[in-house]
Amino acid sequence: MRGLILAGLPLLGTGLAVLLLGGGLPAALFAVFGGLLAVLIALGPLPARRRRPQAPVESQRALESRLIEGVAEPMLVVEDGRVSLANQAARALLGRHIEGEDARLALRQPAAAERLANPAADGEAVELVGLSGPDARWLMRVRRIDARRALVHLVDVSARHAIERMRTDFVANASHELRTPLSSVLGFVETLLDPDVGGDQMTRERFLRVIEGESKRMERLVTDLMSLSRIEADRHRAPDAAVDLGALVAEQCRVIAAAGNPRAADLDCPAPQPDLPPVSGDKAQLSQILHNLVGNAMSYGRPGTPIEVRLGSRGNQVVLSVRDHGEGIAADHLPRLTERFYRVDPGRSRAAGGTGLGLAIVKHIVERHRGRLSIESAPGVGTTVTVLLPKHVMKA
């Protein structure tokens, strides 16, 4: 190779010399071409132009799979009636086996099958009931990708449905609770207006006492409804005032004892605790917690047995508990005690003057205070309700 290069270089020089000395152009070109050819043969072919390696083009299926995996809600791609792709959320909901399965069998819903078979309803939502449980509600939307494929999107609306159902039940229960005493009041008023009946003094007094009792019952219910409404309106705004819970409990125990309830003598309140740290709270609402819990203990505890109110400290929380020694509550009722208008014994509760909202109000107040509520009970032993409230922290 070196020899060819050395041989070619003189030929290049000769050609240039011939051209400069006035020789013929053909001779000069021949010499130059010969020299270039020798050099090129020696060097070999020019290296190919280096190109940046390109990544392989991603397949359509892989791209679609990556796209739907980035969505939190269940998504499916249905092709010719079968599930061709399903993201992780869809596999968790419908089963890991659904890819390749008939979409009608995978969704197990007549409404879903009908929607998939109706291309004209592209983008319209249909509600599926019981897809992930008896009370579950899902919205399914279908978008056509092309003539053979469709994208299915499932959205869980169970929580929203439950809230709507609770609101409906609440309105129905509140209407019923108000209508019952109101009907009694109206009935007795009509009787009193009858001259043949209302003229008797003893009858009038008896009827008026019933009217008074039912009116007070409605008043308590309206008061509780208004309290619940105010608490719910403020539930996202945690109270931050420092409250001396020991002093508050002592004050409210005196108020309850002076109210004239026959069971006031059974009230056992804690001794003053100067070292008890304050809590972050709303003083009026914390007083309502104590009134409701003590009121329940007076109503359902056995007469002559103590109603024990206790205070303590646990970590970064202050603990308030109220215990009665009554008939107790069976375990299957405990999870529902804080539901609005839920009663273990409706007849006894109404006879005791309860509205069915006392523990629901306590629950909402505790939640607003970012605390915890627990209820322990055993038939024949009694019930203990415990409230844990965060200690007050001074802001910098």
HELIX and SHEET records of a PDB file:
HELIX    1   1 ARG A    2  LEU A   20  1                                  19    
HELIX    2   2 LEU A   25  LEU A   43  1                                  19    
HELIX    3   3 GLN A   60  GLU A   69  1                                  10    
HELIX    4   4 GLN A   88  LEU A   94  1                                   7    
HELIX    5   5 ALA A  103  LEU A  107  1                                   5    
HELIX    6   6 PRO A  110  LEU A  116  1                                   7    
HELIX    7   7 PRO A  119  ALA A  121  5                                   3    
HELIX    8   8 SER A  158  LEU A  193  1                                  36    
HELIX    9   9 PRO A  195  GLY A  198  1                                   4    
HELIX   10  10 GLN A  201  ALA A  233  1                                  33    
HELIX   11  11 LEU A  245  ALA A  257  1                                  13    
HELIX   12  12 PRO A  262  ASP A  266  5                                   5    
HELIX   13  13 LYS A  283  TYR A  300  1                                  18    
HELIX   14  14 ALA A  331  ARG A  336  5                                   6    
HELIX   15  15 PRO A  346  ALA A  351  1                                   6    
HELIX   16  16 GLY A  358  ARG A  368  1                                  11    
SHEET    1   A 5 ARG A  82  ALA A  86  0                                        
SHEET    2   A 5 MET A  75  GLU A  79 -1                                        
SHEET    3   A 5 ARG A 149  ASP A 156 -1                                        
SHEET    4   A 5 ARG A 137  ARG A 144 -1                                        
SHEET    5   A 5 ALA A 125  VAL A 129 -1                                        
SHEET    1   B 2 ALA A 242  VAL A 243  0                                        
SHEET    2   B 2 VAL A 279  SER A 280 -1                                        
SHEET    1   C 5 LEU A 267  ASP A 268  0                                        
SHEET    2   C 5 ILE A 307  ARG A 314  1                                        
SHEET    3   C 5 GLN A 317  ASP A 324 -1                                        
SHEET    4   C 5 GLY A 382  PRO A 390 -1                                        
SHEET    5   C 5 ARG A 372  ALA A 378 -1                                        
END                                                                             
